[in-house]
């Protein structure tokens, strides 16, 4: 593999940056944080508008590496990765904004931030479960619940009393998975081909349904927002 470098020239010097390197005091995940923040804002704006019409809003994140969202320690306990941590920080921050007070008036936030996001990955099937400790059975139950809710039980996922509404995926949800109420797609990983970009956008191009499962028509309701970097054409 040829290593890629970016030549950076600035007053007083120049340097070469490898992929992932930053110059100066830049948070390596600053761009991803901004994308997550923007996705949450778009989501809550739509939720405010569509919830009164009985429409549950979902957002879908495509991530570049599973361990950036979830890891397992030596005992098989799930550990939050950077994206999960950043998501919860930004969600709690958004909850304090005056614009969204009506949405959050009845929610206990510390609890809510943990409950509104989840993902299902192959790592969860294998898990980090090396022994039969009780907590591992708990982890298995959690992974099984997440799998059922995200992959199988569309009606339950679309019900208001299910708090989950931000779904993190690596690739499993690209093909075959289909939910009509995906209103935001955030691509935290590079989408290599146009075909892949079309597939991911396809996850959000369905007519949404309300709490009775009835299709809701009209462009003013069915509008997909894609949060992506400038390489996503």
KEKE-230221 format. One record per residue (C-alpha): residue in three letters; y, x, z. Coordinates in Angstrom, 2 decimals, always signed. Each point is the difference from the previous one (the first is absolute). Layout:
// residues N
atom residu: ALA, Y: Y, X: X, Z: Z
...
END
This chain:
// residues 233
atom residu: UNK, Y: +0.00, X: +0.00, Z: +0.00
atom residu: UNK, Y: +3.48, X: +1.23, Z: -0.86
atom residu: UNK, Y: +2.18, X: -0.20, Z: +3.06
atom residu: UNK, Y: +3.14, X: -2.03, Z: -0.55
atom residu: UNK, Y: +3.35, X: +1.20, Z: +1.29
atom residu: UNK, Y: +3.49, X: -1.38, Z: -0.08
atom residu: UNK, Y: +2.84, X: +2.49, Z: -0.43
atom residu: UNK, Y: +2.84, X: -0.92, Z: +2.32
atom residu: UNK, Y: +3.42, X: +1.63, Z: -0.47
atom residu: UNK, Y: +2.82, X: -0.58, Z: +2.44
atom residu: UNK, Y: +3.24, X: +1.77, Z: +0.99
atom residu: UNK, Y: -1.04, X: +3.30, Z: +1.51
atom residu: UNK, Y: -3.56, X: +0.19, Z: -1.21
atom residu: UNK, Y: -3.06, X: -1.36, Z: -1.73
atom residu: UNK, Y: -3.62, X: -0.60, Z: +0.94
atom residu: UNK, Y: -3.26, X: -1.46, Z: -1.25
atom residu: UNK, Y: -1.55, X: -3.01, Z: +1.68
atom residu: UNK, Y: -3.70, X: -0.82, Z: -0.18
atom residu: UNK, Y: -1.16, X: -3.63, Z: -0.06
atom residu: UNK, Y: +0.78, X: -1.62, Z: +3.33
atom residu: UNK, Y: +2.40, X: +2.71, Z: +1.15
atom residu: UNK, Y: +3.55, X: -0.85, Z: +1.04
atom residu: UNK, Y: +3.12, X: +2.15, Z: +0.17
atom residu: UNK, Y: +2.34, X: -0.37, Z: +2.93
atom residu: UNK, Y: -0.34, X: -2.57, Z: +2.73
atom residu: UNK, Y: -1.84, X: -2.69, Z: -1.93
atom residu: UNK, Y: -2.74, X: -2.17, Z: +1.47
atom residu: UNK, Y: -3.03, X: +0.45, Z: -2.27
atom residu: UNK, Y: -0.66, X: -3.75, Z: +0.25
atom residu: UNK, Y: +3.63, X: -1.08, Z: -0.43
atom residu: UNK, Y: -0.59, X: -1.62, Z: -3.40
atom residu: UNK, Y: -3.09, X: -1.86, Z: +1.21
atom residu: UNK, Y: +1.87, X: -1.18, Z: +3.08
atom residu: UNK, Y: +2.79, X: -1.36, Z: -2.19
atom residu: UNK, Y: -2.55, X: -1.78, Z: -2.23
atom residu: UNK, Y: -1.77, X: -1.53, Z: +3.00
atom residu: UNK, Y: +3.35, X: -1.08, Z: +1.47
atom residu: UNK, Y: +1.06, X: -1.58, Z: -3.29
atom residu: UNK, Y: -3.33, X: -1.82, Z: -0.34
atom residu: UNK, Y: +0.36, X: -1.46, Z: +3.49
atom residu: UNK, Y: +3.55, X: -1.15, Z: -0.78
atom residu: UNK, Y: -1.02, X: -1.63, Z: -3.30
atom residu: UNK, Y: -2.94, X: -1.63, Z: +1.76
atom residu: UNK, Y: +2.07, X: -1.44, Z: +2.84
atom residu: UNK, Y: +2.70, X: -1.24, Z: -2.43
atom residu: UNK, Y: -2.67, X: -1.92, Z: -1.91
atom residu: UNK, Y: -1.71, X: -1.18, Z: +3.16
atom residu: UNK, Y: +3.25, X: -1.48, Z: +1.25
atom residu: UNK, Y: +0.38, X: -1.91, Z: -3.26
atom residu: UNK, Y: -3.61, X: -1.02, Z: -0.66
atom residu: UNK, Y: -1.43, X: -0.67, Z: +3.45
atom residu: UNK, Y: +1.82, X: -3.37, Z: +0.24
atom residu: UNK, Y: -1.81, X: -0.96, Z: -3.23
atom residu: UNK, Y: -3.36, X: +0.73, Z: +1.64
atom residu: UNK, Y: -0.53, X: +3.27, Z: -1.92
atom residu: UNK, Y: -1.47, X: +3.04, Z: +1.78
atom residu: UNK, Y: +1.43, X: +3.24, Z: -1.44
atom residu: UNK, Y: -2.25, X: +3.08, Z: -0.38
atom residu: UNK, Y: +0.89, X: +3.60, Z: -0.84
atom residu: UNK, Y: -2.44, X: +2.55, Z: -1.42
atom residu: UNK, Y: +0.30, X: +3.79, Z: +0.42
atom residu: UNK, Y: -1.97, X: +2.45, Z: -2.15
atom residu: UNK, Y: -0.33, X: +3.29, Z: +1.90
atom residu: UNK, Y: -0.81, X: +3.52, Z: -1.17
atom residu: UNK, Y: -2.32, X: +1.03, Z: +2.82
atom residu: UNK, Y: -1.84, X: -2.19, Z: +2.50
atom residu: UNK, Y: +0.63, X: +2.40, Z: +2.90
atom residu: UNK, Y: +3.71, X: -0.56, Z: -0.42
atom residu: UNK, Y: -0.64, X: -3.54, Z: +1.19
atom residu: UNK, Y: -3.09, X: +0.26, Z: +2.19
atom residu: UNK, Y: -2.12, X: +2.77, Z: +1.48
atom residu: UNK, Y: -2.87, X: +0.13, Z: +2.46
atom residu: UNK, Y: -0.22, X: +2.43, Z: +2.90
atom residu: UNK, Y: -3.19, X: +1.73, Z: +1.16
atom residu: UNK, Y: -1.01, X: -3.03, Z: +2.07
atom residu: UNK, Y: +0.45, X: -2.39, Z: -2.88
atom residu: UNK, Y: +3.25, X: -1.49, Z: +1.27
atom residu: UNK, Y: +2.40, X: -1.12, Z: -2.70
atom residu: UNK, Y: +3.23, X: +2.02, Z: -0.03
atom residu: UNK, Y: +3.18, X: -1.04, Z: -1.81
atom residu: UNK, Y: +0.99, X: +2.22, Z: -2.90
atom residu: UNK, Y: +3.59, X: +0.71, Z: -1.10
atom residu: UNK, Y: +0.36, X: -3.15, Z: -2.11
atom residu: UNK, Y: -1.22, X: -2.30, Z: +2.77
atom residu: UNK, Y: +2.36, X: +1.66, Z: +2.48
atom residu: UNK, Y: +2.97, X: -0.13, Z: -2.41
atom residu: UNK, Y: -0.78, X: -3.60, Z: -0.90
atom residu: UNK, Y: +0.06, X: -1.11, Z: +3.64
atom residu: UNK, Y: +3.24, X: +1.90, Z: +0.70
atom residu: UNK, Y: +1.73, X: -1.57, Z: -3.01
atom residu: UNK, Y: -1.40, X: -3.47, Z: +0.69
atom residu: UNK, Y: +1.32, X: +0.08, Z: +3.56
atom residu: UNK, Y: +3.34, X: +1.25, Z: -1.31
atom residu: UNK, Y: +0.21, X: -2.83, Z: -2.56
atom residu: UNK, Y: -0.83, X: -2.52, Z: +2.71
atom residu: UNK, Y: +3.21, X: +0.88, Z: +1.81
atom residu: UNK, Y: +2.22, X: -0.68, Z: -3.02
atom residu: UNK, Y: +2.14, X: -3.14, Z: +0.32
atom residu: UNK, Y: -1.15, X: -1.23, Z: -3.43
atom residu: UNK, Y: -3.58, X: -0.42, Z: +1.20
atom residu: UNK, Y: +0.53, X: -1.39, Z: +3.50
atom residu: UNK, Y: -1.21, X: -3.45, Z: -1.04
atom residu: UNK, Y: -3.36, X: +1.50, Z: -1.09
atom residu: UNK, Y: -0.50, X: +2.02, Z: +3.17
atom residu: UNK, Y: +1.39, X: -2.37, Z: +2.60
atom residu: UNK, Y: -3.42, X: -1.02, Z: +1.28
atom residu: UNK, Y: -1.92, X: +3.25, Z: -0.49
atom residu: UNK, Y: -0.84, X: +2.67, Z: +2.53
atom residu: UNK, Y: +0.88, X: +2.99, Z: -2.13
atom residu: UNK, Y: -2.02, X: +2.83, Z: +1.45
atom residu: UNK, Y: -3.04, X: -2.19, Z: -0.48
atom residu: UNK, Y: +1.09, X: -1.33, Z: -3.39
atom residu: UNK, Y: +0.51, X: +3.38, Z: -1.70
atom residu: UNK, Y: -3.63, X: +0.97, Z: +0.65
atom residu: UNK, Y: -1.36, X: -3.32, Z: -1.19
atom residu: UNK, Y: +1.86, X: -0.47, Z: -3.28
atom residu: UNK, Y: -1.52, X: +2.96, Z: -1.87
atom residu: UNK, Y: -3.54, X: +1.13, Z: -0.74
atom residu: UNK, Y: -2.13, X: +1.47, Z: -2.73
atom residu: UNK, Y: -3.61, X: +0.33, Z: -0.96
atom residu: UNK, Y: -1.34, X: +3.34, Z: -1.27
atom residu: UNK, Y: -3.35, X: +1.63, Z: -0.63
atom residu: UNK, Y: +0.69, X: +2.16, Z: +3.08
atom residu: UNK, Y: -0.29, X: -3.19, Z: +2.07
atom residu: UNK, Y: -3.51, X: -0.65, Z: -1.28
atom residu: UNK, Y: -1.10, X: +3.51, Z: +0.91
atom residu: UNK, Y: +2.42, X: +0.06, Z: +2.89
atom residu: UNK, Y: +0.18, X: +2.96, Z: +2.29
atom residu: UNK, Y: -2.76, X: -1.50, Z: +2.07
atom residu: UNK, Y: -2.21, X: +2.83, Z: +1.15
atom residu: UNK, Y: -1.65, X: -1.67, Z: +3.00
atom residu: UNK, Y: -0.59, X: -3.41, Z: +1.51
atom residu: UNK, Y: +2.85, X: -0.03, Z: +2.51
atom residu: UNK, Y: +1.38, X: -3.47, Z: +0.69
atom residu: UNK, Y: +3.33, X: +0.75, Z: -1.66
atom residu: UNK, Y: -1.84, X: +0.71, Z: -3.24
atom residu: UNK, Y: -1.45, X: -3.49, Z: +0.00
atom residu: UNK, Y: +3.59, X: -1.21, Z: +0.42
atom residu: UNK, Y: +1.11, X: +2.10, Z: -2.95
atom residu: UNK, Y: -2.80, X: -1.40, Z: -2.12
atom residu: UNK, Y: +1.04, X: -3.54, Z: +0.94
atom residu: UNK, Y: +3.63, X: +0.77, Z: -0.90
atom residu: UNK, Y: -0.98, X: +1.48, Z: -3.36
atom residu: UNK, Y: -2.27, X: -2.97, Z: -0.71
atom residu: UNK, Y: +2.78, X: -2.46, Z: +0.87
atom residu: UNK, Y: +2.48, X: +1.83, Z: -2.22
atom residu: UNK, Y: -2.52, X: +0.02, Z: -2.85
atom residu: UNK, Y: -0.67, X: -3.73, Z: +0.30
atom residu: UNK, Y: +3.66, X: -0.92, Z: +0.26
atom residu: UNK, Y: +1.27, X: +2.21, Z: -2.84
atom residu: UNK, Y: -2.91, X: -0.06, Z: -2.42
atom residu: UNK, Y: -1.63, X: -3.40, Z: +0.50
atom residu: UNK, Y: +1.94, X: -2.60, Z: +1.96
atom residu: UNK, Y: +3.00, X: -0.80, Z: -2.19
atom residu: UNK, Y: +0.79, X: -3.33, Z: +1.64
atom residu: UNK, Y: +0.10, X: +1.53, Z: +3.47
atom residu: UNK, Y: +2.17, X: +2.90, Z: -1.19
atom residu: UNK, Y: +2.47, X: -2.46, Z: -1.53
atom residu: UNK, Y: +0.30, X: -2.10, Z: +3.16
atom residu: UNK, Y: +3.17, X: +0.41, Z: +2.07
atom residu: UNK, Y: -1.95, X: +0.44, Z: +3.22
atom residu: UNK, Y: -1.62, X: +3.19, Z: -1.36
atom residu: UNK, Y: +2.55, X: +2.75, Z: +0.78
atom residu: UNK, Y: -1.29, X: +2.47, Z: -2.65
atom residu: UNK, Y: +2.38, X: +0.15, Z: -2.97
atom residu: UNK, Y: +0.41, X: +3.70, Z: -0.95
atom residu: UNK, Y: -3.16, X: +1.41, Z: -1.58
atom residu: UNK, Y: -0.64, X: +3.70, Z: -0.58
atom residu: UNK, Y: -2.45, X: +1.00, Z: -2.71
atom residu: UNK, Y: -1.13, X: +3.22, Z: -1.60
atom residu: UNK, Y: -1.79, X: -1.32, Z: -3.04
atom residu: UNK, Y: -2.48, X: -2.67, Z: +1.07
atom residu: UNK, Y: +2.39, X: -2.85, Z: -0.65
atom residu: UNK, Y: +0.97, X: +1.04, Z: -3.52
atom residu: UNK, Y: -2.63, X: -1.84, Z: -1.95
atom residu: UNK, Y: -1.77, X: -3.16, Z: +0.97
atom residu: UNK, Y: +2.16, X: -0.68, Z: +3.05
atom residu: UNK, Y: +2.40, X: -2.78, Z: -0.60
atom residu: UNK, Y: +2.48, X: -1.78, Z: +2.23
atom residu: UNK, Y: +2.62, X: -2.34, Z: -1.42
atom residu: UNK, Y: +2.58, X: +0.65, Z: +2.73
atom residu: UNK, Y: +0.67, X: +3.72, Z: -0.53
atom residu: UNK, Y: +3.79, X: +0.13, Z: -0.45
atom residu: UNK, Y: +0.62, X: +3.74, Z: +0.53
atom residu: UNK, Y: -1.98, X: +2.99, Z: -1.27
atom residu: UNK, Y: +0.95, X: +3.41, Z: +1.37
atom residu: UNK, Y: -1.55, X: +3.01, Z: -1.72
atom residu: UNK, Y: -0.05, X: +2.86, Z: +2.50
atom residu: UNK, Y: -2.20, X: +1.97, Z: -2.39
atom residu: UNK, Y: +0.52, X: +1.12, Z: -3.57
atom residu: UNK, Y: -1.46, X: -2.38, Z: -2.55
atom residu: UNK, Y: -1.38, X: +2.30, Z: -2.65
atom residu: UNK, Y: -0.46, X: -2.25, Z: -3.01
atom residu: UNK, Y: +1.72, X: -3.02, Z: -1.44
atom residu: UNK, Y: -3.29, X: -1.88, Z: +0.33
atom residu: UNK, Y: -0.04, X: +0.72, Z: +3.73
atom residu: UNK, Y: +3.59, X: -1.18, Z: +0.36
atom residu: UNK, Y: -0.82, X: -3.21, Z: -1.88
atom residu: UNK, Y: -3.02, X: -0.60, Z: +2.25
atom residu: UNK, Y: +2.02, X: +0.47, Z: +3.18
atom residu: UNK, Y: +2.81, X: -2.24, Z: -1.21
atom residu: UNK, Y: -2.63, X: -2.58, Z: -0.90
atom residu: UNK, Y: -0.73, X: -0.38, Z: +3.72
atom residu: UNK, Y: +3.36, X: -1.73, Z: +0.32
atom residu: UNK, Y: +0.10, X: -2.15, Z: -3.13
atom residu: UNK, Y: -1.54, X: -3.24, Z: +1.22
atom residu: UNK, Y: +1.60, X: -3.36, Z: +0.74
atom residu: UNK, Y: +0.21, X: -0.18, Z: +3.79
atom residu: UNK, Y: -1.52, X: -2.76, Z: +2.12
atom residu: UNK, Y: +1.33, X: -1.88, Z: +3.03
atom residu: UNK, Y: -1.74, X: -0.83, Z: +3.29
atom residu: UNK, Y: -1.92, X: -2.83, Z: -1.70
atom residu: UNK, Y: -1.27, X: +2.35, Z: -2.71
atom residu: UNK, Y: +2.20, X: -1.66, Z: -2.64
atom residu: UNK, Y: +1.52, X: +2.20, Z: -2.72
atom residu: UNK, Y: +3.78, X: +0.32, Z: +0.24
atom residu: UNK, Y: +1.67, X: +0.50, Z: -3.38
atom residu: UNK, Y: +3.36, X: +1.36, Z: -1.06
atom residu: UNK, Y: +1.59, X: +3.42, Z: -0.48
atom residu: UNK, Y: +2.28, X: -0.43, Z: +2.99
atom residu: UNK, Y: -3.16, X: +0.09, Z: +2.19
atom residu: UNK, Y: -2.39, X: +2.18, Z: -2.02
atom residu: UNK, Y: +1.82, X: +3.31, Z: -0.21
atom residu: UNK, Y: -1.76, X: +3.35, Z: +0.50
atom residu: UNK, Y: +1.89, X: +2.99, Z: +1.38
atom residu: UNK, Y: -1.47, X: +3.45, Z: -0.72
atom residu: UNK, Y: +1.16, X: +2.84, Z: +2.24
atom residu: UNK, Y: -0.72, X: +3.27, Z: -1.79
atom residu: UNK, Y: +1.31, X: +3.48, Z: -0.75
atom residu: UNK, Y: +1.78, X: +0.85, Z: -3.25
atom residu: UNK, Y: -3.25, X: +1.33, Z: -1.55
atom residu: UNK, Y: -1.31, X: -3.59, Z: -0.08
atom residu: UNK, Y: +0.96, X: -1.29, Z: -3.45
END
